Amino acid sequence: MELTSVFLCRALTQLFPPTEPNPRSTSSVDPQESSLNRARSSLRQALSRYNAFFRSEKNRPPSGTDRETLRSDVEQLTVTLNKLESQVVRIAVFGLVSRGKSAVLNALLGQKILPTGPLNGVTQAPRSVYWSLAGREPQKRGDAESAALATLATKELTVEFIDTPGLDEIDGQARAQMAQDIARQADLILFVVAGDITRTEYQALCDLRRSQKPLLLVFNKIDLYPDQTRQAIYQNLQQLAAKSIDGMQLQRLMSANEIILVAADPAPMQVRVEVDGRVTYEWEAPPVQIDSLKQKILAILRQEGRTLLALNALFQARDAEAALASKIMAVRNAEADALIWKFARYKAIAVGINPIAVLDLVGGTISDLAMIRALSELYGLPVTRHEATKLWKTILLSSGSLMLSEFGSGLLLGMGKSAAAAASGLEASTSFSAYAGTAIAQGGIAGYGAYAVGRAVQVYLEQGCSWGSQGPNTVIRDILNQLEPNTIIYRLRQELSQQLGLPDL
């Protein structure tokens, strides 16, 4: 039994050898660049696979609705690849109304691009503004910000800030959908608060954190709350976490180092001015306090910006591939069912009429391998080495007595046929009856076993499309294994690995 399983695993992996280059065969000095390159290769491979599927479907195209749905998912892969190629880091800014989200972005950009005002709800819809790091020259020697910008400019990174309406301005369902859609696209999230953090804000913070994206808490208007400190804000979050029934643990939400204090648009202050003995009072705007946030963002982009890009693109590709595989399976299920039954009949007949015991098992194995290849070609989905190894183990375990009967008892039945055939010269009618009974029993077991294999293959074709040496799941796993402990995404490592169904890292 064990030897048969090993033989099948080897046969299957030889039948479907990997077509991608081994990622370990090349090394890169810069791990971020390596991650980005592997993410590009993964998306290009996926696009090539599904474009090939459409080309192969010219003689039997799916219905118009199905085809448009499939095209939409392929276009999503294209959009994700284009974002990766252009190296645009998306930073989404969330918060409740009147917390100064637009003011924070204007302060970061150094100019008032987004409208702000004393009235609630100035931002009515999500809007993107770009912060190009290219072409930013150092303003003075030793300027840390300028040096960071110059370093990032050589890496051709561009930042897209996404300003969003206040989360409490939109109806519940629409708000949740808007936040979910934007958070899914973002590589980094800024959540802006001002004053005491409310339960509504804490819940919104938890909801956004469940998108499993790195998150910074930006405490704005620090000029109005001079007593606030990073530790005081963190303690406030601890109290809210203790009172929240469905909130996540604070350690999973963020650390104190991810809380940034700013004053993006300080309130004017009245100052006393004395000129030639005359005293007057004027309103003066205090300097903007935004450098801490700017430096934090630049440090993240410099240390892990391209890694964030790669991981986000790979997770989006993984979701798109899963959707495509599921839809392709649904479109081709009728043909696949007919194919499985055809192989089940052929295997039953071939095994039933073959008089030699060992050839029964060999012939049955060859038939199953041929069926797996035929199903793979029908769906246009690969059987990867990752899934191939699991495939036979799962088939043998899940089919239980059925597969044990085929590979174990089948050998005995085959020997019975051989014995009956050998005895045919002695007592023709009796031996023929024994032979026929044994052949029918073994053929039935073989045919039903082929059907079970076919059904298991359908499941693994759908689940295995994202594996392979350059599949999104494989590349994500490798990137997670290489993360540095001092990066902002390191704390998400465990949650992201669980998405892939991987053991604890």
C-alpha positions in Angstrom: 0.0 0.0 0.0 2.7 2.5 1.0 4.9 1.5 -2.0 1.9 2.0 -4.3 1.3 5.5 -2.8 5.0 6.5 -3.3 4.9 5.2 -6.9 1.7 7.2 -7.6 3.2 10.4 -6.1 6.4 10.0 -8.2 4.4 9.2 -11.3 2.1 12.2 -10.9 4.9 14.7 -10.3 6.8 13.3 -13.3 3.7 13.6 -15.4 3.3 17.3 -14.4 6.8 18.7 -14.0 7.2 22.3 -12.9 7.4 24.8 -15.8 8.6 27.7 -13.7 12.3 28.4 -12.8 13.3 27.4 -9.3 13.3 30.6 -7.2 16.2 29.3 -5.1 18.4 29.0 -8.2 18.9 32.7 -8.3 20.0 35.0 -5.5 19.6 38.7 -5.1 21.5 41.1 -2.9 18.3 43.1 -2.1 15.5 40.9 -0.6 12.9 43.5 -1.4 13.9 43.5 -5.1 13.8 39.7 -5.1 10.3 39.8 -3.6 9.1 42.3 -6.2 10.6 40.3 -9.1 9.1 37.1 -7.9 5.7 38.8 -7.5 5.9 40.1 -11.1 6.8 36.6 -12.4 3.9 35.1 -10.5 1.4 37.5 -11.9 2.8 37.1 -15.4 2.6 33.4 -15.2 -1.1 33.6 -14.0 -2.0 35.9 -16.9 -0.3 33.7 -19.4 -2.1 30.7 -18.1 -5.6 32.2 -18.3 -5.0 33.9 -21.6 -4.0 30.5 -22.9 -7.3 29.2 -21.6 -9.2 31.8 -23.6 -7.2 30.9 -26.7 -7.9 27.2 -26.3 -11.7 27.9 -25.8 -12.2 29.3 -29.3 -13.8 26.1 -30.5 -16.0 25.7 -27.4 -16.4 29.1 -25.9 -18.4 29.5 -22.6 -21.7 31.5 -22.6 -21.5 35.3 -23.0 -22.2 35.9 -19.3 -19.6 33.4 -18.1 -17.0 34.7 -20.6 -17.4 38.3 -19.4 -17.2 37.2 -15.8 -14.0 35.4 -16.5 -12.6 38.3 -18.5 -13.3 40.6 -15.5 -11.2 38.5 -13.2 -8.3 38.3 -15.7 -8.5 42.1 -16.1 -8.2 42.4 -12.3 -4.9 40.4 -12.6 -3.8 42.8 -15.3 -4.5 45.9 -13.1 -2.7 44.3 -10.2 0.4 43.6 -12.4 0.4 47.1 -13.8 0.3 48.6 -10.3 3.3 46.4 -9.4 5.2 47.4 -12.5 4.7 51.1 -11.8 5.6 50.6 -8.1 2.8 52.7 -6.8 2.4 52.3 -3.0 -1.2 52.9 -1.9 -1.7 54.5 1.5 -5.4 54.8 2.5 -6.5 57.3 5.1 -9.5 56.6 7.2 -11.2 58.2 10.2 -14.4 59.7 11.5 -15.7 63.0 10.4 -13.8 66.2 11.4 -10.6 64.4 12.5 -8.5 66.2 9.9 -7.8 63.4 7.4 -7.5 65.8 4.4 -5.4 68.3 6.5 -3.0 65.5 7.3 -2.5 64.7 3.6 -2.1 68.3 2.7 0.6 68.6 5.4 2.4 65.6 4.1 2.2 66.9 0.5 3.4 70.3 1.6 0.6 72.1 -0.2 -3.2 72.4 0.1 -4.5 70.1 -2.6 -7.5 68.6 -0.8 -10.3 70.9 0.4 -10.7 71.3 4.1 -13.1 73.4 6.2 -14.9 73.9 9.5 -18.0 72.1 8.3 -18.4 68.3 8.6 -18.2 66.1 5.5 -16.0 68.2 3.2 -14.7 64.9 1.6 -17.7 63.3 -0.1 -16.1 60.5 -2.0 -12.7 58.7 -2.0 -10.0 60.7 -3.8 -6.5 60.0 -4.8 -3.5 62.3 -4.7 0.1 61.4 -5.6 3.3 62.0 -3.7 6.1 61.5 -6.2 9.4 60.7 -4.5 11.3 61.0 -7.8 13.1 64.3 -8.4 13.1 65.3 -4.7 16.6 66.6 -4.1 18.1 67.1 -0.7 17.4 70.6 0.6 20.4 70.8 2.8 23.3 68.7 3.9 22.4 66.1 6.6 18.6 66.5 6.0 17.3 63.0 7.0 14.0 63.5 5.1 15.7 64.6 1.9 18.2 61.7 2.1 15.3 59.2 2.5 13.5 60.7 -0.4 16.6 60.5 -2.6 17.1 56.9 -1.6 13.4 56.0 -2.4 13.5 58.0 -5.7 16.3 55.7 -7.0 13.9 52.8 -6.3 11.2 54.5 -8.5 8.5 54.4 -5.8 5.4 56.6 -6.0 2.9 57.0 -3.2 -0.8 57.2 -3.9 -2.7 58.6 -0.9 -6.4 57.7 -0.9 -8.5 60.2 1.1 -11.9 58.8 2.2 -15.1 60.3 3.6 -15.7 60.1 7.4 -16.7 56.6 8.3 -19.6 57.9 10.3 -21.0 59.8 7.4 -22.0 56.8 5.3 -24.8 54.3 5.9 -23.7 51.1 7.6 -23.6 48.7 4.7 -22.2 51.2 2.2 -19.6 52.3 4.8 -18.4 48.7 5.4 -18.2 47.9 1.7 -16.3 51.2 0.9 -13.8 50.6 3.7 -13.4 47.0 2.7 -12.8 47.7 -1.0 -10.3 50.5 -0.3 -8.5 48.6 2.5 -8.1 45.6 0.1 -6.3 47.9 -2.4 -4.1 49.6 0.1 -0.6 48.6 1.1 -0.6 50.7 4.2 -3.5 52.3 6.3 -3.5 55.5 8.3 -6.3 55.9 10.8 -6.7 59.5 11.9 -8.1 60.4 15.4 -8.3 63.6 17.4 -9.0 63.8 21.1 -10.3 60.9 23.2 -10.8 57.7 21.0 -14.4 56.7 21.0 -15.8 53.2 21.0 -17.0 53.8 17.4 -13.5 54.7 16.4 -12.1 51.7 18.2 -14.5 49.4 16.4 -13.7 51.0 13.1 -10.0 50.5 13.9 -10.6 46.8 14.6 -12.6 46.4 11.4 -9.8 47.9 9.3 -7.1 45.9 11.0 -9.0 42.7 10.0 -8.0 43.5 6.4 -4.6 42.4 7.6 -2.8 45.4 6.3 -0.1 47.4 8.2 -1.7 50.3 10.1 -0.6 53.5 11.7 -2.7 55.4 14.2 -2.3 59.2 13.6 -3.3 61.3 16.5 -4.1 64.7 14.9 -4.6 68.2 16.6 -2.0 67.5 19.2 -1.8 71.3 19.6 -5.3 71.2 21.2 -4.4 68.2 23.4 -0.9 68.9 24.7 -1.2 66.4 27.5 -1.6 63.5 25.2 1.3 61.2 24.8 1.9 58.0 22.9 1.7 56.0 26.0 -1.5 57.7 27.2 -3.2 57.0 23.9 -2.1 53.4 24.1 -3.5 53.0 27.6 -6.8 54.5 26.3 -6.9 51.8 23.6 -6.2 49.1 26.3 -9.2 50.3 28.2 -11.4 50.2 25.1 -10.1 46.7 24.2 -10.9 45.4 27.7 -14.5 46.7 27.4 -15.0 45.4 23.8 -16.6 42.0 23.5 -15.8 41.4 19.9 -12.7 43.6 19.6 -9.3 42.0 18.9 -6.4 41.9 21.3 -4.6 45.2 21.5 -1.3 43.4 20.8 -2.7 42.2 17.5 -4.1 45.7 16.7 -1.0 47.7 17.0 2.0 48.6 19.1 2.8 51.9 20.8 5.4 52.6 18.1 2.7 52.7 15.5 1.0 55.7 17.2 2.1 59.0 15.6 1.3 62.5 17.1 0.8 65.4 14.6 -0.8 68.8 14.2 -1.6 69.0 10.5 -3.5 72.3 10.6 -2.8 74.0 14.0 -5.4 76.5 15.2 -4.3 80.1 15.0 -3.0 81.6 18.2 -3.3 85.2 19.3 0.2 86.7 19.9 1.2 90.0 21.4 3.2 92.3 19.1 5.0 95.4 20.4 6.4 97.9 17.8 7.8 101.3 18.9 6.0 101.1 22.2 2.7 100.2 20.6 1.1 96.9 21.6 -1.2 95.0 19.2 -2.5 91.5 19.0 -2.4 89.4 15.9 -3.5 85.9 15.0 -0.6 83.7 14.0 -0.7 80.1 12.7 1.7 77.9 14.6 4.1 75.7 12.5 2.7 72.4 11.2 3.8 69.3 13.2 4.0 66.6 10.6 7.6 65.5 10.4 7.2 62.5 12.8 4.5 61.0 10.5 6.5 61.8 7.3 9.6 60.2 8.7 7.7 57.1 9.8 6.2 56.7 6.3 9.5 57.2 4.6 11.2 54.7 6.9 8.5 52.1 6.2 8.8 52.7 2.4 12.6 52.5 2.5 12.7 49.4 4.6 9.8 47.4 3.3 7.9 49.4 0.7 8.5 47.0 -2.2 7.8 44.0 0.1 4.4 45.5 1.0 3.8 46.0 -2.8 4.7 42.5 -3.6 2.6 40.9 -0.8 -0.5 43.0 -1.5 -0.3 42.2 -5.2 0.2 38.5 -4.5 -2.8 38.3 -2.2 -4.9 40.0 -4.8 -3.6 37.6 -7.5 -4.4 34.7 -5.2 -8.0 35.9 -4.7 -8.4 36.5 -8.5 -6.9 33.1 -9.3 -9.2 31.4 -6.8 -12.2 33.1 -8.3 -11.1 32.2 -11.9 -10.5 28.6 -11.0 -13.9 28.3 -9.3 -15.7 29.8 -12.3 -13.8 27.7 -14.8 -14.7 24.6 -12.9 -18.3 25.6 -12.9 -18.2 26.3 -16.7 -16.6 22.9 -17.5 -18.2 20.7 -14.9 -20.6 19.0 -17.3 -17.7 18.0 -19.6 -15.6 17.0 -16.7 -18.3 14.7 -15.4 -18.6 13.0 -18.7 -14.8 12.6 -18.9 -14.6 11.0 -15.4 -17.4 8.5 -16.2 -15.7 7.7 -19.5 -12.4 6.9 -17.7 -14.3 5.0 -15.0 -15.9 2.7 -17.6 -12.6 2.2 -19.5 -10.8 1.4 -16.3 -13.5 -1.0 -15.1 -13.5 -2.9 -18.5 -9.7 -2.9 -18.8 -9.2 -4.2 -15.2 -12.0 -6.6 -15.5 -10.9 -8.4 -18.6 -7.2 -8.4 -17.8 -6.2 -11.9 -16.5 -2.8 -10.9 -15.0 -2.9 -9.6 -11.4 0.0 -7.1 -11.5 -1.0 -5.6 -14.8 -4.4 -4.8 -13.2 -2.7 -2.4 -10.7 -0.3 -0.9 -13.3 -3.1 -0.5 -15.9 -5.4 1.1 -13.3 -2.6 3.6 -12.2 -1.9 4.6 -15.8 -5.6 5.1 -16.4 -5.9 7.4 -13.4 -2.9 9.4 -14.4 -4.3 9.8 -17.9 -7.6 11.0 -16.5 -5.8 13.5 -14.3 -4.0 14.9 -17.3 -7.2 15.1 -19.3 -9.0 16.9 -16.5 -6.1 19.4 -16.1 -6.2 20.1 -19.9 -10.0 20.4 -19.9 -9.9 23.0 -17.1 -6.7 24.7 -18.1 -5.5 24.4 -14.5 -2.2 22.9 -13.4 -1.5 20.0 -11.0 1.4 21.5 -9.1 3.9 19.5 -7.1 2.6 20.9 -3.9 -0.9 19.6 -4.7 0.2 16.4 -6.4 1.9 15.1 -3.3 -1.2 15.9 -1.2 -3.5 14.6 -3.9 -2.7 10.9 -3.6 -2.4 11.0 0.2 -5.9 12.6 0.4 -7.4 10.2 -2.1 -6.0 7.2 -0.3 -7.2 8.5 3.1 -10.5 9.9 2.1 -11.6 7.0 0.0 -10.8 4.6 2.9 -12.0 1.1 2.3 -12.8 1.8 -1.3 -9.2 2.6 -2.3 -7.9 -0.1 0.0 -10.1 -2.6 -1.8 -8.8 -1.4 -5.2 -5.1 -1.5 -4.3 -5.2 -4.2 -1.6 -8.0 -6.6 -2.3 -7.7 -5.8 -6.0 -4.5 -7.7 -6.0 -6.1 -10.7 -4.4 -9.0 -10.5 -6.9 -6.5 -10.2 -9.7 -4.7 -13.3 -8.4 -8.1 -15.0 -8.4 -8.6 -14.2 -12.0 -5.2 -15.5 -12.9 -5.9 -18.7 -11.0 -9.2 -19.1 -12.7 -7.7 -18.4 -16.1 -5.0 -21.0 -15.4 -7.6 -23.6 -14.5 -9.7 -23.0 -17.6 -8.1 -25.9 -19.3 -9.2 -28.3 -16.5 -12.8 -27.3 -16.0 -13.9 -24.7 -18.5 -17.4 -23.9 -17.2 -16.6 -23.7 -13.5 -13.4 -21.7 -14.1 -15.2 -19.3 -16.4 -17.8 -18.6 -13.8 -15.2 -17.9 -11.2 -13.2 -15.8 -13.6 -16.3 -13.8 -14.6 -17.4 -13.2 -11.0 -13.9 -12.0 -10.0 -13.6 -9.8 -13.1 -17.0 -8.1 -12.4 -16.2 -7.5 -8.8 -12.7 -6.1 -9.5 -14.0 -4.1 -12.5 -16.7 -2.5 -10.3 -14.1 -1.6 -7.6 -11.7 -0.1 -10.2 -14.5 1.9 -12.0 -15.8 3.4 -8.7 -12.2 4.1 -7.6 -11.6 6.0 -10.8 -14.7 8.0 -10.1 -13.5 8.9 -6.6 -10.0 9.9 -8.0 -11.7 12.1 -10.6 -13.7 13.9 -7.9 -10.7 14.4 -5.7 -8.7 15.7 -8.7 -11.4 18.4 -9.4 -11.0 19.7 -5.8 -7.2 19.8 -6.0 -7.2 21.4 -9.4 -9.2 24.3 -8.0 -7.2 24.6 -4.8 -3.8 24.1 -6.4 -3.8 26.8 -9.0 -2.1 29.2 -6.7 0.8 26.9 -5.8 3.8 25.9 -7.9 7.3 27.4 -7.5 6.0 30.8 -8.8 2.4 30.5 -7.6 1.1 33.4 -5.4 0.8 31.1 -2.3 4.4 29.8 -2.7 5.9 33.3 -3.2 3.9 34.7 -0.2 5.1 31.9 2.0 8.7 32.5 1.0 8.4 36.3 1.6 6.8 35.7 5.0 9.7 33.4 6.0 12.2 36.2 5.1 10.6 39.1 7.0 12.8 41.0 9.4 11.5 41.2 13.0 11.8 45.0 13.0 9.4 45.6 10.1 5.8 46.8 10.4 4.4 43.8 8.6 6.2 41.3 10.8 3.4 41.2 13.3 1.0 40.3 10.6 3.2 37.3 9.6 1.2 34.8 11.6 -2.2 35.9 10.4 -1.1 36.0 6.8 0.4 32.5 7.0 -2.9 31.2 8.4 -4.6 32.5 5.3 -2.5 30.1 3.3 -3.3 27.2 5.6 0.4 27.0 6.7 1.6 25.8 10.1 2.8 28.4 12.6 5.8 30.3 11.3 
